[in-house]
Amino acid sequence: MVEPNGVMKHIDLVKGEDAVLLIHGLSGSPLEMQFVARTLYKAGFSVRVPRFSKHGFGATGKQEKWQDWLDEVSLHFDEMKQKYKTVSVCGLCIGAVLALKLAAEKKEEVASLALFSTSLYFDGWNIPWYRFLLNIGYFTPFRYFYSYRESEPYGIKNEQLRSWISREMGEKSTFSSLTAKIPMTRLFQAEQLIRQTKRALPEIAIPALIIHSLEDDTSTIRSANYVEHHIGSKKVRKVFLDDSYHNITMDNQKTIVAEETVRFIKETVTSRNFSSTAEFNTIRIA
């Protein structure tokens, strides 16, 4: 479904009794997750990708709290749990952090996790050098005036797609979420969410798939490694990509991301009794 301004509103595809909730990134939209969602649907899963009004594109960020973001995610998850046998959760960037925090609260109600470009640290090569000053600025009136604007390459390595987005965003709002202004107040709330999620990682015992690009321009593999080393899960698969930037669900290796997600979730929902032996795999796609 698309709103009058051209921004995708939500994706809701009903098929099998096993379902997947996908969470887009900060100031993002379901467009980011569309390819993965349709691949999951073709594989037999029911899929929901809401346009989250609390942390998504178009929200002002002035009065919101990270707890509001999590409440909205939880609402969709609870609705899906009433309809489907299992519900797995996938997230991109801050959406991955929200997926982790949800799993810490819902425990084994979540069947499995797929974490794309998890952002626990904003330390990528395209992050401004003054990033560390933003938390200080939050406690001054400056917080009401500053917004961080996404700049090229917009998390996209694919030059053709990036050029197309650059052309389209001048005429339409469909891709504006990829170049959105993120208010400082929202960045501060993201930092608070990250802090709370880091503390909660040991409480998460469900299987987790971590997919991260070696060239991520927003968050380096430090975030992926942190999740792997601190999560309480005994089944963790980590996949490194070598031909994508941050937005791996739309970039050159989106097919690999989607296929790895389908394979992992199928494994976890068809075999709910996991071995007590820890299973950690790291795969590099080169």
Beta strands, then each sheet from edge to edge (+ up, - down):
strand 1: 11-13
strand 2: 18-23
strand 3: 46-49
strand 4: 86-92
strand 5: 113-116
strand 6: 147-149
strand 7: 181-183
strand 8: 208-213
strand 9: 235-241
strand 10: 279-285
sheet 1: 1+ 3- 2- 4- 5- 8- 9- 10-
sheet 2: 6+ 7-
end
